Amino acid sequence: MAPRTTYPTLQAKVTALTREVEDGHLEWTGPIASGGRQLLSWAGRTHLVRRLLFEQHYGRPPTGNVLPACGRTKCVAGRHLDDALTRAQHARAYAALGL
C-alpha cells in the first residue's frame, strides 16, 4: 500500500487536488461523492470544494448553492463561482441594462 500523502496546509491540499486548464478554469481532481459533489477532507472535517473556494475568493460564506457561472460544470475557480446572492446581483444588473 502506498503511503498516505499529508499536506502542511489546507491550501496546499487544494492545490494538489486541482489542475489549471485553459481560460483560467480550475478543475477538481480529488474525491467526488456519489451525488457529484467535490469533497475535500482536512483536519477531521469534510468540505464542499465549491463552497470552500467561493469563501476564499469572496471573503464571505456563500448563500445557497454554489455553482460555476462560467458554464464549465467541473470548474471550481473561486472567481468563476456564484451563489444565490451573486446570481441575484447579476440578474438585477442585467435587468437594469434591459437584457
C-alpha positions as CSV (number, residue, x, y, z in Angstrom):
1,M,0.0,0.0,0.0
2,A,1.3,3.5,-0.9
3,P,1.9,5.9,2.0
4,R,-0.8,8.4,2.6
5,T,0.1,11.9,1.4
6,T,-0.1,14.6,4.0
7,Y,-0.3,18.3,3.3
8,P,1.0,21.1,5.6
9,T,-1.9,23.4,4.9
10,L,-5.5,23.3,3.5
11,Q,-4.4,25.4,0.6
12,A,-1.6,23.0,-0.3
13,K,-4.1,20.2,-0.4
14,V,-6.4,22.2,-2.6
15,T,-3.5,23.0,-5.0
16,A,-2.5,19.3,-5.1
17,L,-6.1,18.2,-5.9
18,T,-6.9,20.8,-8.7
19,R,-5.5,21.4,-12.1
20,E,-5.5,24.6,-14.1
21,V,-7.0,24.3,-17.6
22,E,-7.5,26.8,-20.4
23,D,-9.0,30.2,-19.9
24,G,-8.4,30.3,-16.2
25,H,-10.6,27.4,-15.3
26,L,-9.7,25.2,-12.3
27,E,-10.8,21.6,-12.3
28,W,-11.1,19.4,-9.2
29,T,-9.2,16.1,-9.4
30,G,-9.9,14.9,-5.9
31,P,-12.8,12.9,-4.4
32,I,-16.3,13.2,-5.7
33,A,-19.4,12.0,-3.8
34,S,-21.9,9.8,-5.5
35,G,-24.2,12.8,-6.0
36,G,-21.4,14.6,-7.9
37,R,-20.2,17.0,-5.2
38,Q,-16.5,17.6,-5.0
39,L,-15.2,16.9,-1.5
40,L,-12.1,17.8,0.5
41,S,-11.3,16.3,3.9
42,W,-9.0,18.4,6.0
43,A,-8.3,18.3,9.8
44,G,-11.1,15.9,10.5
45,R,-13.7,17.8,8.6
46,T,-15.2,17.3,5.1
47,H,-15.7,20.5,3.0
48,L,-17.6,21.0,-0.2
49,V,-14.9,22.3,-2.5
50,R,-17.0,24.9,-4.3
51,R,-18.2,26.4,-1.0
52,L,-14.7,26.5,0.3
53,L,-13.2,28.1,-2.7
54,F,-16.1,30.6,-3.0
55,E,-15.5,31.7,0.5
56,Q,-11.7,32.0,0.0
57,H,-12.3,34.2,-3.1
58,Y,-15.1,36.4,-1.9
59,G,-14.2,36.6,1.7
60,R,-17.7,35.6,2.9
61,P,-19.6,32.3,3.3
62,P,-21.8,31.6,0.3
63,T,-25.6,31.9,0.4
64,G,-27.4,28.9,-1.1
65,N,-26.0,26.7,-3.7
66,V,-22.6,27.5,-5.2
67,L,-22.4,26.9,-9.0
68,P,-19.9,27.7,-11.7
69,A,-21.0,30.7,-13.6
70,C,-18.5,30.1,-16.4
71,G,-20.5,27.2,-17.9
72,R,-18.0,24.5,-17.1
73,T,-19.6,22.1,-14.7
74,K,-16.2,20.9,-13.3
75,C,-14.8,24.4,-12.7
76,V,-14.0,25.3,-9.0
77,A,-12.1,28.5,-9.6
78,G,-13.3,31.0,-6.9
79,R,-13.7,33.8,-9.4
80,H,-15.9,31.6,-11.6
81,L,-18.3,30.6,-8.8
82,D,-21.7,32.2,-8.0
83,D,-24.0,31.8,-5.0
84,A,-27.6,32.9,-4.7
85,L,-26.6,36.4,-3.7
86,T,-24.2,37.0,-6.6
87,R,-26.7,35.5,-9.1
88,A,-29.4,37.9,-7.8
89,Q,-26.9,40.8,-8.2
90,H,-26.2,39.8,-11.7
91,A,-29.9,39.4,-12.6
92,R,-30.5,43.0,-11.3
93,A,-27.6,44.4,-13.3
94,Y,-28.8,42.6,-16.4
95,A,-32.4,43.9,-15.9
96,A,-31.1,47.5,-15.4
97,L,-29.3,47.1,-18.8
98,G,-32.5,45.8,-20.4
99,L,-31.0,42.4,-21.0
